[in-house]
């Protein structure tokens, strides 16, 4: 079992974020030590890594909660979970394309500056 500090360090998220995810129901309530400190399993750690990944792709906390609830409902929700992940994947691909276009625009501007143009 890992303490909240150890989990935060391994996942590279704030302790407050872990508490927030627990409060929002994205993470089951932590086990407690005799000193009443939160304790997390490797499964909890792995789930937090996935939550972090989903958040970094721009998925909302509400959509992650929906996904989490579907996971807990069992294998019958696999098509719904698959769709949630596919939809988020598509959004991420669109974001990547947008960022690529922005990068081209910036590169073009820099190229003009390197040629001595002032605009």
N, C-alpha and C positions, 0 to 999 in steps of 0.2 A: 504494500500500500504506500502511496505517495502523499505527502502533504500538499496543501494548496500552493505553497511557495515552490516546491519541487516541480509540480505540474506546470505552473506558470512559466518557470524557467525553461522547461523542456519544450513546451508548446510555443514559447515566445509570445505570450499574451499577458496582459495585466491580471493581477489577482482580482481586481474589481470586475473584469470581464467574466471571469469564471463565476463569481457570485451572481452577476447579472444573468448569465445563461441559466444558472440554477434557478434563480427567481422566476425567470420567464418560462421555465418548464422544458428547456432544451437539454438539460442535464439533470439526471435524477438526483435527489438530495444525497449529499455525501454522507458516507459513514463517518462516525466520530470516534476519536481516540478517547482514552480515559480522561485526558485533559480537555476534552470537548473540541479538539482541533479537527478540521475537515480532513478526511482521508479519501483518496481516489485510487481506483484500480487501473490496470493497464487498459482495460476496455474503455474506461472513462477518458483516459489520456488519448486513446485512438479516436474516440468520438470528438473530443475537443479539437484535435488536429483537423478532422473533417469539417467541423463547424468553422474553424478559422479559414479553411480553404474556401468554403461556400461564401463566407462573408467577404473574402478578398475578391471573389468573382462578382460581388455586388448583390448577392442574394439577400433579401430582407430577413430580419429576425422572424417575422411572421411566416414566411415561406419555409424557413428552416424548421420552425415549430410544426408546420403542417407535415413536412417530410418526416420529422421525428415521430409524430403521432402515427403516421402511416407505417413506419417501421415497427412500432410497438403493436400495431394491429395484426401484424403477421404477413405471411407470404401472399395472401390474397390481394394485398395492396401493391404488389410489385409493379403492375402496369402503371399505376398512378405515380409511384416513386420514380419509375423510369422516365415518365413524361416530365416531372419536375426537374430532374437532372438534365434531360435533353433540352428543355426550354432554357435552363440556365446556361448550358453549354453554347446554345445558339446566341444568346445575348452576349456571352463572352467573346465569341467569334466576331460578332458585329462590333463590339468595343475595340477589339484588336485591329480590325480594318479601319475604323475611325482614327485610331491612334497612328496607324501607319500613314494615313493621308495627312494627318497633322504633322508628322515627322517629315514627310516630303515637302510640305509647305515651309517648314522651318529651314530645312536643308537648302531649299531654293533661295530663301532670303539670305542665308549665310553665304551662299555662293556669289550672290550679287555683291555683298559687302566685300568678299575676298577679291573681287574683280575691281573694287574701288568705287562701285556705285553707291550713292548715298540715299537710296530709298528701298 
